[in-house]
Amino acid sequence: MPRATPTGGRPVRRLLAASLSALIGAVAAPARADVGDVTVHPITTTAGTLPAGITTGPDGALWFAGPGAGRIGRISAAGDVTDFPTSGPDSLPLDITAGPDRALWFTEAQANRIGRLTTSGRRTEFRVPTPDGFPAGIATGPDGALWFTEQHGNRIGRITTSGRVTEYPVPTRDAAVHSIAAGTDGALWFTEPAGGRIGRIGVTGRITEFTLPRGAAFPDAIVAGPGGMWFTMSGPDPVGRIDSSGKVTGFRPPDPDSVPAGITRGPDGLVWYADQAGRIGRIDADGAITSFPVPGGADGVPFRVTAGPDGGVWFTELLGNAVGRVRALPRRPRYVGTRSVRAPGSRLS
């Protein structure tokens, strides 16, 4: 049976607590009229992994970063887990992406490195030029290079598959740049949690920043989706969309305790997000939302999410020490809530 969702406190407060013990065996949520199959696989290789970023690898498996143990994990579609060391147990790998060279590329925030890992487990490390840059998010760009954020260095980095790094300073000081994703416009888009902005960087290094409207703050994860770039944030409408002109549309989930974190475009073309309150959400271009409860509820803290190779949507449970999969049934969404506003301004570098 699924565990009950606690009623008090926000899940983000639990990030300072110890990781929960792994579940024994895969756990499936009971079927409901508006819920697809949700399966959770415990990480049995290393305790306290704190799985964070997740991506589909070139080998048809899911790969995830484990900042709690300094490991990179691999999970097959059947739920078999293996893992590989990074440069050290305290390297703090946060995000991971599939590169253009059929390898996995990941950030090591504390070690201040970008890592490359082949599917056979061979690892290469590249140092970030800026001391204490704290690389956080990473994505493959349209130019065949990897692009990453430097949360402490306040820069956007670009690294070629041969390891050559170029850095671009972000105009807003202390913006704490965090997540990054390729857009459909040939540029990369990134979030500035401390700056309250969404940034855009072209492959030539030119940066544009869009200030979020009042009530929207601390943008977190970002992805390309229908009509623009979709991102999660705090505020009354915690799922947002920004178009190329800077117009922001906010979407409000049906559950008042929702704390959206990771976000991705699913195999169905819709946008999916991980809700730290114990759900996986799906939202279409008009703002219609369907939420899928996760067996462990808020205790597991669903954190990051990606489209899987099997038609499912896969997610990490930060404190549940698990990786899960959800398959949506073609049911009518149960809630629509939107609010649109144009961002009050932008800055050009």
Salt bridges, closest charged atoms under 4 A:
ASP34 OD1 - ARG32 NH2 2.90
ASP37 OD2 - ARG327 NH2 2.66
ASP59 OD2 - ARG74 NE 2.91
ASP83 OD1 - ARG71 NH2 2.87
ASP101 OD2 - ARG116 NE 2.81
GLU125 OE2 - ARG123 NE 2.59
ASP143 OD2 - ARG158 NE 2.83
ASP185 OD2 - ARG200 NE 2.95
ASP220 OD1 - HIS178 NE2 3.33
ASP220 OD1 - ARG304 NH2 2.95
ASP237 OD1 - ARG252 NE 2.97
ASP237 OD2 - ARG339 NE 2.74
ASP255 OD2 - ARG279 NE 3.24
ASP255 OD1 - ARG334 NH2 3.45
ASP257 OD1 - ARG279 NH2 2.89
ASP275 OD2 - ARG279 NH1 3.22
ASP299 OD2 - ARG3 NE 3.86
ASP310 OD2 - ARG325 NE 2.80
